[in-house]
Amino acid sequence: MFFIQCLLVAILAGILRLDGRAFGQNLTEQPIIAGVLVGIIFGDPYTGLIMGATIQLVFLGVVNIGAATPPDALVGGIMGTVFAISTGMDAEAVIALAMPMGILGQMLGILCRIINTNFNGVIDKAAAEGDTKKIDITLWTGCAIFFLLTAIPVFLGAYYGADIVNAIIQALPKVVVDGLSRSSSLLPALGMALLMNYLYEKDTAPYLFLGFVLNAFVGIGTLGITFIGAIIAFILYNNRKGAKA
């Protein structure tokens, strides 16, 4: 029975991973949602909700922006909930385990993205040839990689326990960890470059650089810059409204 439960949890993790990649952005991969679903599988949705909400607080400030790959809240949330229900760990112990598992998920997420970049040329060629079937197959292959590299480690961690997760992290060669870390630092820059390629405009660029200067040199946080931006937008709106009148 435990084997079946771990298998179902692994499949659930793989499916939730496709949220935002194939099924729209429904936020079902957040720990508070994943925890309840894991709790239902293990027959204890109450503990699933409590642990999911607790782990959600840990990852509350983790946001995927562009191609950035932060610690994996889905893997950390699911594995933490599994250990809490199956072993009776308290919240403090689960939180201590959630972050290392989230870091492992982060490394696997970077690996998924590195693998999927190889499909860009395949899709471009298929698009030039008008081969829509090949495009569909390639896109779903990319989704399958995300599914497998989420489901497999979740199953191994759930079935064999937390020790195997820590053992995997410790067993990774330093060159692999360093390479993934370098990739992780480059991907946010790539993501911002791609976003700027679509969003950059001469009229609004000064406000972008103003926000950067306020953060980097003045030390104003994101929330403060948001309020400043809202004030500037309100002033510009009123000025243009008055000019039209």
Order of alpha helices (4+ residues) and beta strands (2+ residues): alpha-alpha-alpha-alpha-alpha-alpha-alpha-alpha-alpha-alpha-alpha
